[in-house]
């Protein structure tokens, strides 16, 4: 719109100069107009950038945050993962201070967690359970049970450590794209008086939520006789979403994490429900559930290229499959067998495949908009015995 080159500006200015005045290169008029043309070109370029910033799609970082604040939306900060670990040993170390470090094994790349309370080990039972939190924020710090087993700094009286339950609740800072989507959602979907959009907006305010689906039973129809349906009729005619039946006065909110995975932490689900309950209209019962996890096993046989290693093929396939999973998660559609096959043959390590199956079937697998597939891979190399 505003982009004008130095040359075009100079020519326009020279055209305004009377023809009886010398204005070719090297003349006084030409030399006076040339610097002005250069500065005006820069000015027009800046005007173009200012014009672009009028549109939300062109904003990022601080600019995007400032625009969000105009609508009461702030970037969701990440959270540290929390949980409990069990220290084994004896009381010879006395009372251990806050900040004792524990570390995950090699599978989780050595993430560090620190104790948030003082503790002593009871000699009678030989262990004690202590609360810990991740050293930094991030969803990657959510780890499975028995994955914390290393003491990076040896402590007197502590012989070993382990987490008997998973460490959860960690989340990343909201990305620019996610924040932009929230702002656009608020602008394009007015939330009023506890409508469905309102419930989704409240859910998306939580750091652990990347997207949400909201379901509610619509207006109750009358019977053929013109009388309102009875309570028993309502129970049988409730809206069924997956394994959850929604009756009149209930709202189901299905949530998924920012990286499009199920939210497996009951504590996180409870926090989301509490947040929504603090804002919902009086008299409404909320049900908050995580997106339903759908196990999907990919099986088949692949022909490796000359010199290719099976482990490399699987590693590259997992990357492509994860990108695909994030695109189809929480969306009604199908897991395409052809698409998965295309991913395989696009790998430099793979020449061909056969007997490719999804959960043992050679047809596409349907998924609902409240479901998220979780893939497991069981491929074999044809040229391996």
N, C-alpha and C positions, 0 to 999 in steps of 0.2 A: 504493500500500500504506500509506504513512505520511502521505500528504497530508491534513491537517486544517486547516480554516480557523479563523481567530481566533474567528469567531462560533460555530462548532460547538463549539469547546472551551469557550468561555464559557458556552454553554447547558448543556453537560454538567456543568460545575462548579456552576452555579446550581441545577440539578436536584437536586444532592446537599444543598443547603441546606434545612433544615426549612421547611415552608410557613408556619409561624407567624412567621417572621422576614422583614421587608421586604427584597426583593431586586430590586425594579424599578430602572430606570435612574435614577441620581442618589443611590441609597442607598449607605451605607457598604460593604456586602457587594459590591454591583455595582462600585463604584469600586475596591475591592481586587482583585477577580478579573479585571477588564479588562486591566491591565498584564501579569498572569501569563498570561492567554490569548494575548496578543500574543507573548510570549517563547516559550511552548510551541509556538505555530504555527511560529515560526522554527526551533525545535528539530526538529519533525517534518519540516519541509522539508529540513533538513540530513540527517536520518536517511534520507530518501528518496534523496538524492544519494549517501550512503555505500552504501546498498543497491544502487544502480545500478552503482557502481564494482566490485561483485563480479563483473560480467560483462565479458568481454573486449571485447565489441562497443561498450561505452560508454567505453573507455579511449582516450586519445590522448596524443600528445607524450611528456612525461617519464613519466607514469603507465604508458603502454604499454611504454616502454623498461624500466622497473623490473620490470614483470611478466615481460617477456621474459628478463631476467637470471636470474629464478628458474628458468628452464628452460635456461639456458646459451645464450640467443639474444640477440645484440646488434644494434642497427640497423646496416645496411651503409652505411658512409660513401662518398660519391662519390669518383671518381678524376678526375685531370686527363688530358685527351687528350695523346698524345705522338706524335712523328714526327720527320721530318727536312726541312729546307729547304735550298735551294741559294742561296748568296749569290754574285752576280756582281760583278766589279769588279777592283781591283788592290791592291797591297800598300801604297799610300800611307797607308792608315789604320793600319798597323801591326797590333798584336795587339788585337783587339776583346774587351771584357770580357763576362762572363756578364750576361745580362739585356737584350740587344739585342732590341727589340720589333719584331714583324712583325704584319701585320694582314690579315684576309680582305677580299675585295672586297664590294661592296654586296649581292650575293646572300646572303651570310651575315652581314649586319648589322654588319660591322666587328669581329669577335672578335679579341682580342689574344692573341698567343703570345710567349713569351720564350725566348731561347737559354739553355741550361743548361751551356754549356761555352765556354771561350775559343777564339778561332779567328783565323786569318790567311788571307788570300786569296793563293793562289799565282799569281804573274804569268805563269808559263808556260802554265797552263791557263785562267786568268781566272775561276775560281770555287772554292768549297769547300762541302762538305756539313756541316751543323751540326744537332745535336739540339735540338729545342725542345719546350716543353710549354705547355699552355694557361694563361692567367692565372688562371682559376678552374676549379673542378670543374664537370662537367656533360656530358651526352651531346650537347648542342647544339654542342659544340666539335669533334665528329667531323666532319670536312669532307673533301670530295673533293680529288683531285689538282688542282694548278694553281689553287687557290682563294686561296692566300696570295700576294699580289702587291704589298702596300703596305708602305712603311717610314714609319710615322707620325712618326718622328724621323730626319732625314737623318743618315747616318753617313759620315764621310770614307772614301773608298776603296770604298764600296759603291754600285753603280749600280742594281741591281735584285735582286729576290728572288722565288723561286717554290718550291712544294713539288711535286716530281715524283711523289710517291706520296701517298696519302690520310693524313690525321692521324686516329688512332683511339685507342681505349682509354678514352675519357672516359665517365663514368657519373654519374648523379644520386644524391643521398642517397636512401636507401630511404624511401618514403612511409609514412605511418601505416597505410594500407590494406594495403600489401605486407607490412609487418612483422607486422600482425595476422594475415594469411593464413599466414605462416610459423609463427607461434606455434600457431595452430589446427591446422595440418598436423602439427606435432610431437605435439600432444596427441591428435589423432584417428587418427594413423597411427604406431603404435609402430615405431621403427627398431631392429632387432636383427640382429646377426651378418651384416651385409652384405647384408640383403635389399633389394628394389627400393626400398622407402621410404628406406633408408639412403643409397643413391646419389643419390636426388632431394634429400634433405636436405643432403648434402655439396655438390651443385651449387648449391643455393639460397643457400649461405653466401657465394658469390662476388658481389661488387658488380655485375658485368657480366651477371648472370643474373636474369631476371625469372620464368622458369618452366622446367621441365625434364620431359622424358619419358624413361623408362628402359625398355629392352627387354633381355631375356635369354632364351636358349633354355631351355625347361623341362626337366624330367627326361627323359632319353633312353629311349624305349620299346624293348623287345626285339623281335626279328624273330619271325615266326610259328613258327620252329623253336625259339624259346626262347633263342636265343643273342643276345648283345649285338651291336648294329650295329657295323660296322667303321668305321675312320677315313674311308674313302672314302664310306661311306654317310652319315656325319655331314656331310661337305662338301656333299653333294647335298641333304641334308635340313635345312640350316641355315635359321634364321629370316631371312626377307628383309624388311627395312624400307627402303622407298624403293630406293635404289641400294646399300644396305649389307647384306651377308650376315653374320649373327651365328652363330658356331659355339659348340660347348660350351666353357665356360670364358671366354667373352667377354661383356661387358656394353656395350651401346650407350647413351650418354646424349646425347639431342638437347636443345639448349638454345636459348633465345630471350632477347633483351634485355629490360630492364624496360619499354621502350615498345613491346614486342611486334613488334620488327623482327629480322631475321636478325643474328647476330653475325658481322660481316664481317672482323674482325681475327683473323688467324692467331695473333698473340701472345696475344690474350685467350683463344682456344680452348686454346692451350698452357698458359696459367696455370690454367684450369679443370681440365684433365686432370691437371696436376701436383698440384693441391690434392686431387683425388679419389684419385689414386694414393698419396698420403701417408696415406690413411685406409682404403683398401679392404683386404679380406682378401688374404693372400698367395696367389699363383697365379692371380689373376683378371686378364685382359687387358681394359683399358678402351678404348673408342672414343668419343671426344667429337666431336660434329659440331653445326654450327649448324642451326637450323630451315631447311628447304628453301624457297628463295624461288620463288614461283610467279608469273610475270608475268601480269598480267590487264589487258587493254586494253578500256576502255569507249568504244564508238563509238556515234554516233547523231546525229540532227538535232533541235534544240529550237526551239520558237517562243517568242521573247522577248516580254515584256510591253511595252506602250507606254513608250518612254523608257528601257528597261532597257539596260544595257551588258553585252556578252558576257563581258568580263573579270570583272565583279562576280559574274555567275552562276557562272562556273567557280571563282572563289575560294571562294564559299560552298558549292559542291558538293564541293570538295576537303575542306573541314572536316567535312562530314557523312560523306563516304566514309571519311575517316581514323578517325572514331569507330566506324563500322561495321567497318572492317578490324580494329581492335583487339579487337572483340568476337568475331569469327569466327576470328582467327588462332590457330593451335595447337589447333584444335578440329575434330574430324571433322564434316563437314557440307557445306553448299552455299553458294555465292555466289548470292544470289537476285536474279534479273533484276527481279522485281516490286518488291523492296525498293529497288533502285537507281532504278527508275522513280519510286517514291514519294518518294525524296529529291529528285529533280529537280522534280517538280510542287509540292513543299512550298516551293520557293524563290520569293520574291516576284518575281524577274526572269523566271521561266519560266511560260508558259501551258500548254504541252503538249510532247510529244516523239513521235518516230516513228523506226522502224528502230533501236531500241536493241539493242545486241549486246554480248556478252561474248566476247572473242577471236573475233569474227566469227560467233558462234553465238547463236541466239535461245532457248537453253535454259540452265538453271542450270548452274553449273560446280561439280563436287565438289572438296572439298579434304580431305586427310588430317590426322590429329591432330598430325603432325610437320611440317606445311607452314604457310607464311604467305604470303598474297597480297600482291603489290606492284602497286598500281594505276597505270596511265597513262590519261590522259583525252584522247580525240580527238573532241570534239563540235563540231558546226557549227550556226550559226544559220540557221534556215529563211528568215528575212526579210532575210538578207544575200546579196548576189550574189557 
